[in-house]
């Protein structure tokens, strides 16, 4: 919105020519981050109180291994996070840009999916009675399939012709393959896997939101590089006109995550719930495809990959196939809880690992 207002005023009122700053991706990225951060900090307390009074509270599962005090009832606050992202995007982004529209579709779809899940949990008074796993997967698959078709089909794709189906991996300058229409199932799997891995990691106060902010910041840098003709040419990245708006959205999400951490840090009085974690996971899954850096997530999103793998190893391989447990509990952060490690120590160590992985991901800009 500000982009359009600024462009109109700078051309009609000479004294307002400084509004050309709104053409700058970096300026709007900073403005968006500050807006989402301050919105959540300034209005978050009142919104969270409203959620609490209207009964939007979590009823935690019972874990035999954990002290009762570690699982107090908390307020669902994913709607606060999503609202901050959507408002800031409306203010600072080019809303006609196809990259922005695809990112907004991801946030809205996955937030709605998560909200239904949270609503059912509140209604039944149990964290185990939300949407079934099959229902979640079907709805995630539906989004992934539509997004993949739009992305791959040249007449609809926001990417230059021939680039959408090219497969890039970190540390290599050129694509390793052209998957053609085989890119569609790859995109669907990527979006579903990332969305669920972020959701799995949201289990302790502040655990997921900081690694998300690191991941989204790294992808914001990659989006900016790809949007700049000279920088992308210097670093030997494909030039993608318009993808700079993804950098603005990434910056907005980064600010929103920091603002949410204000209330979500230990001891938290609010949690993301599926509304927030699904929205963030679905958005990240969309961004990694738009930026053409899907395999980079294995590095920068290593915390989420590890969390998801621990569940897969424990449930699908250990319990179902071998009849044994590899961990005290899964996902892995619950394993450390059951071993007696304090929640704050687990969270901070995960943050440290996430920061190191983010730096490793940034290093792939040059080490290629």
C-alpha positions in Angstrom: 0.0 0.0 0.0 2.8 2.5 1.0 4.6 1.5 -2.2 1.7 2.6 -4.4 0.9 5.7 -2.4 4.6 6.8 -2.5 4.9 6.2 -6.2 1.8 8.3 -6.8 2.9 11.2 -4.6 6.5 11.4 -5.7 5.4 11.9 -9.3 2.7 14.5 -8.5 4.3 16.5 -5.6 7.9 17.6 -6.2 8.6 18.2 -2.5 7.8 14.5 -1.8 10.4 13.2 -4.2 12.2 11.5 -1.3 9.4 8.9 -1.4 11.4 7.2 -4.1 12.9 5.4 -1.2 9.9 3.2 -1.4 11.2 1.7 -4.6 14.1 0.3 -2.7 13.8 -3.3 -1.6 16.2 -2.9 1.3 14.3 0.2 2.6 10.9 -1.6 2.5 12.4 -4.7 4.0 13.6 -2.7 7.0 10.3 -0.8 7.3 8.4 -4.1 7.1 10.5 -5.7 9.8 10.1 -2.7 12.2 6.4 -2.6 11.5 5.7 -6.2 12.3 8.0 -6.2 15.3 6.4 -3.1 16.8 2.8 -4.1 16.0 3.2 -7.4 17.9 5.0 -5.8 20.9 2.6 -2.8 21.2 -0.7 -4.7 20.6 0.3 -8.2 21.5 -0.6 -7.9 25.2 -4.1 -6.8 24.5 -4.7 -9.4 21.8 -3.3 -12.2 23.9 -5.5 -11.1 26.8 -8.5 -11.2 24.4 -7.6 -14.7 23.3 -7.3 -15.8 26.9 -10.7 -14.4 27.9 -12.4 -16.0 25.0 -11.1 -19.4 26.0 -8.4 -19.9 23.4 -6.1 -21.9 25.7 -4.0 -24.9 25.2 -4.8 -28.1 27.0 -1.4 -29.9 27.1 -0.9 -33.6 26.7 0.1 -35.6 29.7 3.7 -36.7 29.7 4.6 -39.2 32.3 8.3 -38.4 32.2 8.0 -34.6 32.7 7.2 -32.5 35.8 3.6 -31.1 35.8 4.9 -27.5 36.1 6.5 -27.7 32.7 3.1 -28.0 31.0 0.9 -25.2 32.3 -2.1 -24.0 30.3 -1.1 -21.3 27.8 -2.9 -19.1 25.3 -2.9 -19.8 21.6 -1.4 -16.7 19.9 -0.7 -17.8 16.3 -3.3 -15.4 15.1 -1.2 -12.5 16.5 1.8 -13.6 14.5 -0.2 -14.1 11.3 -1.9 -10.8 11.7 1.4 -8.9 12.1 2.8 -10.6 9.0 -0.3 -9.9 6.8 -0.7 -6.3 7.9 3.0 -5.5 7.3 2.9 -7.2 3.9 -0.1 -5.2 2.9 1.8 -2.0 3.9 5.2 -2.6 2.5 5.0 -5.1 -0.4 4.0 -4.8 -4.1 0.7 -6.6 -3.9 0.5 -7.1 -7.6 3.8 -9.1 -7.6 3.1 -12.8 -8.2 5.8 -13.8 -5.6 3.9 -11.8 -3.0 0.6 -13.4 -4.0 2.0 -16.9 -3.7 3.5 -16.2 -0.3 0.3 -14.7 1.0 -1.6 -17.7 -0.3 0.7 -19.9 1.7 0.3 -17.9 4.9 -3.5 -17.7 4.6 -4.0 -21.4 3.6 -1.8 -22.9 6.3 -2.9 -20.5 9.0 -6.5 -21.4 8.3 -5.6 -25.1 8.4 -3.8 -24.6 11.7 -6.7 -22.5 13.1 -9.2 -25.3 12.4 -6.8 -27.7 14.3 -6.5 -25.3 17.2 -10.2 -24.7 17.3 -11.0 -28.4 17.5 -8.4 -28.8 20.3 -10.0 -26.0 22.3 -13.5 -27.3 21.6 -12.7 -30.8 22.8 -10.4 -29.6 25.6 -7.6 -31.8 24.5 -4.4 -31.3 22.4 -4.9 -34.8 21.0 -8.3 -34.1 19.4 -7.5 -31.6 16.6 -7.5 -32.4 12.9 -6.5 -36.0 12.0 -3.1 -36.5 10.5 -4.7 -37.7 7.2 -6.9 -34.5 7.0 -3.9 -32.3 7.6 -1.9 -34.1 4.9 -4.7 -33.9 2.4 -5.1 -30.2 2.9 -1.4 -29.6 2.8 -1.2 -31.8 -0.4 -4.0 -29.7 -2.0 -2.0 -26.5 -1.5 1.3 -28.0 -2.5 -0.2 -29.4 -5.8 -1.8 -26.1 -6.8 1.3 -24.2 -6.0 3.5 -26.7 -7.8 1.4 -26.5 -11.0 1.4 -22.7 -11.0 5.1 -22.7 -10.4 6.0 -25.2 -13.1 3.5 -24.1 -15.8 5.4 -21.5 -17.8 2.3 -19.3 -18.6 1.7 -19.0 -14.8 5.1 -19.3 -13.3 6.7 -16.1 -11.9 10.2 -17.3 -12.9 11.8 -16.8 -16.3 11.1 -19.5 -18.9 13.2 -22.6 -18.4 14.3 -21.8 -14.8 11.4 -23.1 -12.7 12.2 -26.8 -13.2 16.0 -26.5 -12.8 17.2 -28.2 -9.6 20.0 -26.4 -7.7 22.0 -27.7 -4.7 24.3 -25.8 -2.4 28.0 -25.5 -3.3 27.4 -25.9 -7.0 27.2 -23.1 -9.5 25.0 -24.7 -12.1 21.8 -26.8 -11.8 22.3 -30.5 -11.5 19.1 -31.5 -13.4 16.0 -30.3 -15.2 13.1 -32.3 -13.6 10.5 -30.9 -16.0 7.0 -32.0 -14.7 8.7 -34.3 -12.2 9.3 -31.0 -10.3 5.7 -31.1 -9.2 5.9 -34.0 -6.8 9.2 -32.7 -5.6 7.6 -29.3 -4.7 4.6 -31.0 -3.0 6.9 -33.1 -0.9 9.1 -30.1 0.0 6.2 -28.0 1.2 4.6 -30.7 3.2 7.8 -31.8 4.8 8.9 -28.3 5.8 5.5 -27.3 7.1 5.3 -30.4 9.4 8.9 -30.1 10.5 8.3 -26.6 11.8 5.1 -27.7 13.5 6.9 -30.6 15.2 9.6 -28.3 16.6 7.1 -26.0 18.3 7.1 -27.8 21.6 8.9 -25.7 24.2 8.7 -21.9 24.9 10.6 -20.1 22.3 12.1 -23.2 20.7 10.7 -22.8 17.1 10.4 -19.1 16.7 14.1 -18.2 16.8 15.3 -20.9 14.4 12.4 -19.8 12.0 13.8 -16.3 12.2 17.3 -17.5 11.3 16.0 -19.6 8.4 13.8 -16.9 7.0 16.6 -14.3 7.3 19.0 -16.5 5.3 16.4 -17.0 2.5 15.7 -13.3 2.5 19.4 -12.7 1.7 19.2 -15.3 -1.1 16.1 -13.7 -2.5 17.7 -10.3 -2.5 20.8 -11.7 -4.3 18.7 -13.3 -7.0 16.7 -10.1 -7.5 19.8 -7.9 -8.1 21.2 -8.3 -11.6 24.8 -7.3 -10.8 25.0 -9.2 -7.5 23.5 -12.3 -8.9 25.9 -12.2 -11.9 28.9 -11.7 -9.6 27.9 -14.6 -7.3 26.8 -16.7 -10.3 23.1 -17.1 -9.3 20.2 -17.1 -11.7 18.7 -13.6 -12.0 15.0 -13.6 -11.1 13.2 -10.3 -11.6 10.6 -9.6 -8.9 11.8 -12.1 -6.4 13.1 -9.2 -4.3 9.6 -8.9 -2.8 10.3 -12.3 -1.2 13.2 -10.6 0.6 10.7 -8.0 1.9 8.4 -10.7 3.2 11.2 -12.6 4.8 12.3 -9.4 6.6 8.7 -8.9 7.8 8.5 -12.5 9.1 11.9 -12.0 10.9 10.5 -8.9 12.7 7.3 -10.7 13.5 9.2 -13.6 15.0 11.2 -11.3 17.2 8.1 -9.6 18.3 6.4 -12.9 19.1 9.4 -14.0 21.1 8.7 -11.0 23.4 5.7 -13.0 24.7 6.8 -16.5 23.8 10.1 -16.6 25.7 10.3 -18.7 28.8 8.1 -18.8 30.8 5.7 -18.1 27.9 2.1 -17.0 28.4 1.4 -17.6 24.7 2.2 -20.2 22.1 2.0 -20.3 18.3 -0.2 -23.3 18.2 -0.8 -24.8 14.8 -2.1 -21.5 13.5 1.3 -19.9 13.8 3.6 -22.9 13.3 1.7 -24.1 10.2 1.6 -20.6 8.7 5.4 -20.2 9.2 6.2 -23.7 8.0 4.0 -23.4 4.9 5.5 -20.0 4.1 9.1 -21.3 4.4 8.2 -24.3 2.2 6.9 -21.8 -0.4 9.9 -19.5 -0.1 12.5 -22.2 -0.5 10.9 -23.2 -3.8 10.5 -19.6 -5.1 14.1 -18.8 -4.3 15.2 -22.1 -6.0 17.2 -23.3 -2.9 15.2 -26.3 -1.6 18.2 -28.3 -0.6 19.7 -25.4 1.4 17.0 -26.0 3.9 18.8 -29.2 4.9 21.5 -26.9 6.2 19.9 -23.8 7.5 16.8 -25.7 8.7 18.8 -28.4 10.3 17.1 -28.0 13.7 13.7 -28.7 12.0 15.1 -31.6 9.9 16.5 -33.2 13.1 13.2 -32.8 14.9 11.3 -34.4 12.1 13.8 -37.2 11.7 13.6 -38.0 15.4 9.9 -38.6 15.1 10.3 -40.6 11.9 13.0 -42.8 13.5 11.1 -43.3 16.7 7.6 -43.9 15.4 8.0 -45.4 11.9 11.2 -47.3 12.4 11.7 -47.9 16.1 8.3 -48.6 17.5 6.4 -49.9 14.4 9.1 -52.0 12.7 11.6 -52.9 15.4 9.4 -52.7 18.5 11.8 -50.5 20.4 12.5 -46.9 21.2 15.6 -45.0 20.1 14.8 -42.0 22.3 13.0 -41.6 25.6 10.5 -39.5 23.8 10.1 -37.9 20.4 10.5 -35.3 19.0 14.1 -34.9 20.2 13.5 -31.9 22.4 11.2 -34.1 24.6 14.0 -36.7 24.8 16.2 -34.0 26.4 13.4 -33.0 28.7 12.9 -36.5 29.9 16.6 -36.7 30.6 16.2 -33.9 33.1 17.7 -31.0 31.0 16.1 -27.7 31.8 13.8 -26.2 29.1 15.8 -23.0 28.9 19.0 -24.9 28.4 17.5 -27.0 25.6 16.0 -24.0 23.9 19.2 -21.9 24.0 21.3 -24.7 22.8 18.9 -25.2 19.9 19.2 -21.5 19.1 23.0 -21.8 19.1 22.9 -24.7 16.7 20.4 -22.9 14.5 22.6 -19.8 14.3 25.6 -21.9 13.3 23.6 -23.6 10.6 22.4 -20.2 9.4 26.0 -19.0 9.0 26.9 -22.2 7.2 24.0 -21.6 4.8 25.2 -18.0 4.2 28.6 -19.4 3.4 27.2 -21.2 0.4 26.7 -17.9 -1.3 30.4 -17.8 -2.0 31.6 -21.3 -1.5 30.3 -22.7 -4.8 
